Amino acid sequence: MAELKIFIPDSLNIRFRRAAMNAYGYGRGSLSKAAAEALAEWCKEKESKQTLETNKAEGTVHMESPSAPKPHPEILTGPENERAPVAGGT
């Protein structure tokens, strides 16, 4: 496991410690758990944004409307949606 020393504003330190203790209690490791969760979420957000920007620059962005209904997999046709035969069955 790695050690990471960071410098943050006092106000953020207080907010973070309060939130970490509320989420994980006052026991040992609470700050580490909360920090790992926060850093993982931050990385995920940045990586996702970077991928989107890269795809946009390459012209490969395929945005789907979140309200557009997706067809049920059994309705779709094509070899990837065909069922494999069941041994000894129908």
N, C-alpha and C positions, 0 to 999 in steps of 0.2 A: 504494500500500500504506500502511496506517495504522500509526502507532506507538502503543503502549499501555504506559503506565507503571503498574505495580501494586506493592503492598506485600504481602509474604507472610511468614509466620514462617520463621525460619532453618532449622528442621527440614524444612519443606516445600520450601524452596529446594534443600537438599541432596538430598532424595529426587527432586525433579523433574529436577535436573541429572544425577544419576546415571542415572535412567531414560531421559532424552533421549539421553545419550551412548551408552548401551547400544543404544538403538533406531536412532539415526541416525549414530553415530560422533562423532568429536571435531572434525569439520570445521566450517567456517563455515555458519551457518544451522540447525544442529541444534536449538538451543533454540527458534528461531522455528517450525520444522516441528512440534516436539512441542507447543508452546504452541497453535498453530493447531488441531492435532488434538484436544487436550484441550478447548479452548474450544468447538469445533464439537460435540463429543460432549456437553458440558455443556448447550449450547443445545438440542440435539436432545432430550435427556432432559427438560429443563424445558418445552419447547414441547409435547412429547408428553403430559406430566403435566397441563399447563394445558388442552390440548384434551380430555383425558379428563374433567377436572373440569368443564369447560364443558358437555360432552355429558351428563354425569351430572346437572348442574343443570337442563338442558333436557329431561332424560328421553329422550335419543336414544342412549344407550349400548347397543350390541349386542355383548355379549360372547359369543364362540364358545369352546366347550370346545376346548383345544388337542389333546385326544385324539380328538375327534370326526372321523371320516373325511369328507373332502370328495369329492363325486361327481366323476368324470372329466368334463371338458368335453364330450366326444363323447356322453356319456350324457344330458346335460341337453337339454331341449327348449325351444324358444322362438326367436323371430326373431334374437336376438343370437348364437345358437349355430348358425344355419344357414350352410352353406358357400356361397360365391358361385360361380356357374357358371364353369367354366374354358373359355376360348375355344378352340374346336377340339377339345375333349376331352370326356370323359364325366363 
